[in-house]
Amino acid sequence: MSKPARSSPEKTDASPSSASAQGSPGDSSHTKPDPCVLLPKEWFKTLLSEDHVWLSKSIFDEGGKLRSQLQMWYHPPQTPLVFSQPPVSPNLFFHHRFFLWMPYRMWNARFLCSQPGCEGQRLNSCGLYRTVRRVIDRVDDYYMGNEYMYLECGKCHKKSPAWNQAIMKQLGPAQRIQFSAVLSYKLALDRSIVRELRDRTLGNSPTMLQRKLQEHHCTNYLEKTIRYQCALGKFAAQVVSRPAAKALQPYRPVPTARWLLDVYVFDVHSRLDVLKAKVTSTFGTILKMGSNKRVIKKLAGEAAGTAAWSINVGNEHGQVLMSVLTASEGSERLWNMADGLMKRFESAGMPEPKLLYVN
């Protein structure tokens, strides 16, 4: 396989004239692009037609190069409050926001290759990333220039998108928290929605959240449709021929509750080190040890039936210091757990607990 040619990070990798529609026959969401639209041809596979023109003018100049002043959020032009003539297309009512993630260019960040044997090798920009991701938000979707720039190590030529975890970890916390979504294979979910899944209270489930999102998205789509129909109806009695309504973009439903739960798992995995630090940083002066079977009953799949008791150690504040699954109940099997707990206090420089009692 031939090595792909390097391209300048300031110029798209394809001319707009070579871009072709990628949608299915009769799909109005991916029409043939306007010759004046200066976007990478792969973007037309994901971006809806109503966002081609305004986004092209916002990000690229007339020569097809990135503008010198870039920003993270790009908002579409506002729909006119009053129309002097019938709207030519419903696209004006169905624009979407765009999020641009370019840490290399925006902050002049320095990234190092994480591949074995290349530690310390600086990553160099080699062009625009061709994928645009649809992000599910609370009321409507928006699009993300999927890291928009990907990086290439000068030694191993291993390309890494800027949203890769190995790249993200090299950013400071102030920059990293500005990334707006949690990515899955094809779609992404806004972080504000992912945070709602962390609160595991009664009634807060992925199914309930999916229903709320579906209601918000459906209502927003209907409101935009009503605005378009009313704008046309205003001119129905003022012209000789009644203005014909154009076909609307089809409504795109919110993904399933199972997908929301999968994205939440991705979010937990990205915070695994922080969660481990929180768990192992819990101490106390009065400890209580107890056993129950509530956790055991929730084991499913291959783990079902492999344990008999759940041994928990908590402090005077109700916080859990440690939880161990055992095949039988008995103090003679818990010495290793107690020794490990005391080593945790010693390693952290914390005073040993004054009291440990068993319920």
Buried (B, 14 or more C-beta within 10 A) or exposed (E): EEEEEEBEBBBBBBEBEEBEBEBEEEEBBBBEBBEEBBBBBBBBBBBBBBBBBBBBBBBBEEEBBBEEEBEBEBEBEEBEEEBEEBBEEBBBBBBBBBBBBBBBBBEEBEBBBBBEEBEEBEBBBBBBBBBBBBBBBEEBBBBBBBBBBBBBBEEEBBBBBBBBEEBBEBBEEEBEEBBBBBBBEEBBBBBEBBEBBEEEEEEEBBEEBBEBBEEBBEEBBEEBBEBBBEBBEBBEEEEEEEBEBEEBBEEEEBBEBEBBBBBBEBBBEBEEEEEEEEEEEBBBEEBBBEBEEEBBEEBEEEEEEEBEBBBBBBBEEEEEBBEBBBEEEEEEBBEEBBEEBEEBBEEEEEEEBEEBEEE
